[in-house]
Every structure is written in C-alpha cells, then in structure tokens.
Amino acid sequence: MYRLLFILGLLVLLYFLLRNAYRELKGKKGTDQTLTDKNQMVQDPVCRMYVPKGSAVEASVGGQTYYFCSQDCANTFQKQLSG
C-alpha cells in the first residue's frame, strides 16, 4: 500500500516538474523576449535611479556595460573611474 502511494506521489511530482519545464520552454520561444528585455529596469550606478533598459544611456567601461539615466551621469561615472 505504501509503495503505491509513494509511486503515485512521485508521478504527481514528475508531472508538475515536466509541466513547469514545458511552460518555461514555451515562454522562451516567443518573440516577446526582446520586448521584455527593453522594459527591464536597470539601476544607474551614479544617481541610483531606475530606468528602462531600452531608453537608458549605454556605456562600456573596462569591458563591462553600464546603463545610465542620462549622458551627464555617464560622464560623471567615467570621471570618477579615471580620477
């Protein structure tokens, strides 16, 4: 009796894991991924303001990409690193 309940519990667990994996795989295939990337909020390292990634000022410093709310913040950040 306990074996049957144990096997049934494992089957239910397997069902939910497979269903979750299928939903994640299905969600990644959609073209909406690029839209959500642009709407992702990133934090400006200078003024700590959050801005959408699609409208942020992008600057590459030392091989790493940083996102800023304005060009002034990007310039301030580069001055802080060099000075």
ZIVENGI-V323325 format. One record per run of one state. SS is the DSSP state (H for helix, E for strand, - for the rest). FROM is the first residue (numbers start at 0). LEN is the number of residues. If there is no record, write none. Layout:
ss=SS from=FROM len=LEN
ss=SS from=FROM len=LEN
This chain:
ss=- from=0 len=1
ss=H from=1 len=28
ss=- from=29 len=3
ss=H from=32 len=7
ss=- from=39 len=1
ss=E from=40 len=3
ss=- from=43 len=6
ss=E from=49 len=3
ss=H from=52 len=3
ss=- from=55 len=1
ss=E from=56 len=5
ss=- from=61 len=2
ss=E from=63 len=5
ss=- from=68 len=2
ss=H from=70 len=12
ss=- from=82 len=1
